[in-house]
Amino acid sequence: MTAEGIDAIRLALMYTLLLSAPILGAGLLVGLLVSLIQAVTQIQEQTLSFVPKIVAMLLVSIVLLSWLMAKLADFAVEMFTAF
């Protein structure tokens, strides 16, 4: 593999991490909060944690949509001009 190919893969992985981190972070925080509430109230329903996480991740995705698209456009421009 050439150095340019390795750089392209590294750049793609960095953008993947950058774009997915806020959405996954929101899911993690909501999951921890729901788990804490379940532990305190002793309600151990497994399906209770899925809906709030999905809603939170969807809301974060909608709020950050313009930023996500701008970063994807930057990545596309960088891939076509650099390599």
VOBA-1610 file (N, C-alpha, C; in pm, whole numbers, padded with zeros to 5 digits, always signed):
BEGIN
Met+00083-00117+00000Met+00000+00000+00000Met+00089+00124+00000Thr+00049+00224-00076Thr+00130+00346-00085Thr+00100+00439+00032Ala+00184+00537+00048Ala+00165+00635+00156Ala+00038+00716+00133Glu+00006+00745+00006Glu-00117+00820-00021Glu-00240+00740+00017Gly-00238+00610-00008Gly-00350+00525+00029Gly-00369+00517+00179Ile-00259+00507+00250Ile-00266+00503+00396Ile-00317+00635+00451Asp-00271+00745+00393Asp-00320+00877+00437Asp-00469+00892+00410Ala-00516+00842+00297Ala-00659+00851+00264Ala-00743+00769+00362Ile-00696+00651+00397Ile-00769+00568+00494Ile-00767+00633+00632Arg-00652+00689+00671Arg-00643+00756+00800Arg-00738+00874+00806Leu-00743+00952+00698Leu-00832+01068+00693Leu-00979+01024+00699Ala-01013+00918+00629Ala-01151+00869+00631Ala-01190+00821+00771Leu-01100+00752+00838Leu-01129+00706+00974Leu-01141+00822+01073Met-01059+00924+01055Met-01069+01041+01143Met-01202+01114+01124Tyr-01246+01129+00999Tyr-01374+01192+00974Tyr-01489+01107+01026Thr-01476+00976+01017Thr-01579+00887+01071Thr-01591+00905+01221Leu-01479+00910+01289Leu-01480+00932+01433Leu-01535+01069+01468Leu-01495+01170+01395Leu-01540+01307+01422Leu-01691+01321+01403Leu-01745+01259+01299Leu-01887+01274+01269Leu-01976+01187+01358Ser-01925+01074+01402Ser-02009+00985+01482Ser-02001+01013+01632Ala-01897+01079+01677Ala-01876+01101+01821Ala-01991+01177+01889Pro-02042+01287+01834Pro-02150+01357+01905Pro-02278+01274+01916Ile-02309+01199+01812Ile-02432+01119+01813Ile-02418+01004+01911Leu-02304+00935+01907Leu-02281+00824+01999Leu-02267+00874+02143Gly-02209+00991+02161Gly-02198+01050+02295Gly-02334+01080+02356Ala-02425+01132+02274Ala-02561+01158+02324Ala-02629+01028+02365Gly-02613+00924+02286Gly-02671+00795+02321Gly-02611+00740+02450Leu-02481+00759+02467Leu-02414+00712+02588Leu-02465+00786+02712Leu-02475+00919+02703Leu-02522+00997+02817Leu-02665+00963+02855Val-02752+00951+02754Val-02892+00917+02783Val-02901+00775+02839Gly-02822+00683+02787Gly-02821+00548+02839Gly-02777+00542+02984Leu-02674+00619+03020Leu-02629+00624+03159Leu-02736+00684+03250Leu-02802+00789+03203Leu-02907+00852+03282Leu-03025+00756+03304Val-03067+00688+03199Val-03177+00592+03212Val-03138+00477+03303Ser-03014+00430+03292Ser-02966+00322+03380Ser-02965+00366+03526Leu-02925+00490+03549Leu-02926+00542+03685Leu-03068+00549+03740Ile-03159+00597+03659Ile-03299+00605+03701Ile-03356+00466+03725Gln-03321+00370+03641Gln-03367+00233+03660Gln-03310+00173+03789Ala-03187+00203+03820Ala-03127+00150+03942Ala-03191+00210+04066Val-03221+00339+04060Val-03281+00406+04175Val-03424+00358+04197Thr-03500+00345+04090Thr-03641+00307+04103Thr-03662+00156+04099Gln-03559+00079+04073Gln-03563-00067+04064Gln-03659-00116+03956Ile-03674-00037+03851Ile-03750-00079+03734Ile-03649-00139+03637Gln-03658-00267+03611Gln-03560-00334+03527Gln-03620-00377+03394Glu-03685-00287+03327Glu-03741-00315+03195Glu-03633-00286+03090Gln-03595-00386+03012Gln-03485-00369+02917Gln-03523-00277+02801Thr-03647-00279+02760Thr-03687-00197+02644Thr-03699-00050+02681Leu-03701-00017+02808Leu-03716+00121+02851Leu-03598+00208+02810Ser-03480+00149+02798Ser-03362+00230+02766Ser-03347+00257+02617Phe-03410+00177+02531Phe-03390+00194+02387Phe-03457+00319+02331Val-03580+00344+02368Val-03654+00456+02309Val-03590+00590+02342Pro-03554+00620+02467Pro-03489+00750+02493Pro-03357+00766+02419Lys-03278+00657+02409Lys-03151+00667+02337Lys-03174+00696+02189Ile-03269+00628+02128Ile-03297+00651+01986Ile-03346+00793+01964Val-03434+00841+02051Val-03486+00978+02037Val-03374+01080+02054Ala-03289+01060+02153Ala-03179+01155+02176Ala-03082+01156+02058Met-03049+01039+02007Met-02956+01032+01894Met-03018+01094+01769Leu-03147+01075+01749Leu-03216+01135+01635Leu-03218+01287+01647Leu-03246+01337+01767Leu-03249+01483+01787Leu-03111+01545+01767Val-03007+01480+01816Val-02871+01532+01796Val-02837+01529+01648Ser-02878+01424+01578Ser-02852+01417+01434Ser-02920+01531+01359Ile-03044+01562+01397Ile-03118+01669+01330Ile-03054+01805+01361Val-03017+01826+01487Val-02957+01954+01527Val-02823+01976+01457Leu-02744+01871+01445Leu-02610+01882+01388Leu-02604+01852+01238Leu-02719+01842+01173Leu-02722+01801+01033Leu-02642+01895+00943Ser-02656+02025+00962Ser-02583+02118+00875Ser-02432+02107+00897Trp-02391+02091+01023Trp-02248+02074+01052Trp-02196+01943+00994Leu-02274+01836+01009Leu-02233+01707+00954Leu-02216+01714+00802Met-02310+01779+00734Met-02302+01789+00588Met-02184+01876+00545Ala-02157+01982+00621Ala-02041+02066+00589Ala-01911+01988+00604Lys-01900+01908+00710Lys-01780+01827+00728Lys-01767+01720+00620Leu-01878+01659+00579Leu-01873+01562+00471Leu-01831+01627+00340Ala-01878+01749+00315Ala-01838+01820+00194Ala-01689+01854+00199Asp-01641+01894+00316Asp-01497+01920+00332Asp-01416+01794+00304Phe-01464+01681+00354Phe-01394+01555+00331Phe-01391+01520+00183Ala-01504+01538+00115Ala-01510+01507-00028Ala-01415+01596-00107Val-01413+01724-00077Val-01323+01816-00147Val-01179+01778-00120Glu-01149+01745+00005Glu-01012+01709+00041Glu-00968+01580-00029Met-01059+01485-00041Met-01024+01359-00106Met-01000+01379-00257Phe-01080+01464-00320Phe-01065+01484-00464Phe-00947+01574-00500Thr-00910+01664-00410Thr-00800+01756-00442Thr-00664+01704-00394Ala-00662+01632-00283Ala-00533+01591-00226Ala-00477+01466-00292Phe-00564+01378-00336Phe-00514+01249-00384Phe-00544+01237-00529
//
